[in-house]
């Protein structure tokens, strides 16, 4: 893993992105502290969601039906201003 501070990363971003493309991981530091890690994106093969299985695994997660919908709330706030 390569460590690089923010200023160096900004000045040589293309170089570091090329390194990431070839499998290197970059640890970004600021004032000597690790703040971010850059690594190659990995595409995840996702299957369709089986909602019956999901509800069984996570019984406490239910959509809220009470109250105002987000779009209604946004319109109300917008119209008040």
C-alpha positions as CSV (number, residue, x, y, z in Angstrom):
1,X,0.0,0.0,0.0
2,X,1.3,3.4,-1.0
3,X,0.8,6.4,1.4
4,X,0.4,9.9,-0.1
5,X,-0.7,13.2,1.4
6,X,-3.5,15.2,-0.1
7,X,-1.3,17.8,-1.7
8,X,0.8,15.2,-3.6
9,X,-2.3,13.3,-4.6
10,X,-3.9,16.4,-6.0
11,X,-0.8,17.3,-8.0
12,X,-0.2,13.8,-9.4
13,X,-3.7,12.3,-9.4
14,X,-3.4,10.6,-12.8
15,X,-0.3,8.8,-11.7
16,X,-1.9,7.5,-8.6
17,X,-5.1,6.5,-10.4
18,X,-3.0,4.5,-12.9
19,X,-1.4,2.7,-9.9
20,X,-4.9,1.9,-8.5
21,X,-5.9,0.6,-11.9
22,X,-3.1,-1.9,-11.7
23,X,-4.1,-3.2,-8.3
24,X,-2.2,-0.8,-5.9
25,X,-4.1,0.6,-2.9
26,X,-3.5,4.2,-1.9
27,X,-3.8,5.5,1.6
28,X,-4.5,9.3,1.6
29,X,-3.1,11.2,4.6
30,X,-3.7,14.7,6.0
31,X,-1.5,16.1,8.7
32,X,0.0,12.6,9.2
33,X,-3.3,10.9,9.7
34,X,-5.0,8.4,7.4
35,X,-8.2,9.9,6.0
36,X,-9.1,7.8,3.0
37,X,-8.2,4.6,1.1
38,X,-8.4,4.5,-2.7
39,X,-8.6,1.0,-4.3
40,X,-9.8,-0.5,-7.5
41,X,-13.6,-0.7,-7.9
42,X,-15.0,-4.2,-7.8
43,X,-18.3,-4.8,-9.5
44,X,-20.6,-6.9,-7.4
45,X,-22.8,-9.4,-9.1
46,X,-26.2,-8.7,-7.6
47,X,-29.1,-11.1,-7.9
48,X,-32.7,-9.9,-7.7
49,X,-33.9,-9.4,-4.2
50,X,-36.0,-12.2,-2.7
51,X,-38.4,-10.1,-0.7
52,X,-39.9,-13.0,1.2
53,X,-36.4,-14.0,2.4
54,X,-35.5,-10.4,3.2
55,X,-38.6,-10.0,5.4
56,X,-37.8,-13.2,7.2
57,X,-34.2,-12.1,7.9
58,X,-35.0,-8.5,8.8
59,X,-38.5,-8.6,10.4
60,X,-38.1,-5.2,12.1
61,X,-37.6,-3.3,8.9
62,X,-40.9,-2.1,7.6
63,X,-41.8,0.9,5.5
64,X,-43.4,3.7,7.4
65,X,-46.8,4.6,6.1
66,X,-47.7,7.3,8.6
67,X,-47.1,11.0,8.1
68,X,-46.2,13.0,5.1
69,X,-44.3,11.7,2.1
70,X,-41.0,13.3,1.4
71,X,-42.2,15.1,-1.8
72,X,-45.1,16.6,0.2
73,X,-42.8,17.7,2.9
74,X,-40.4,19.3,0.5
75,X,-43.2,21.2,-1.3
76,X,-44.6,22.4,2.1
77,X,-41.2,23.7,3.1
78,X,-40.6,25.3,-0.3
79,X,-44.0,27.0,-0.3
80,X,-43.5,28.4,3.2
81,X,-40.3,30.3,2.1
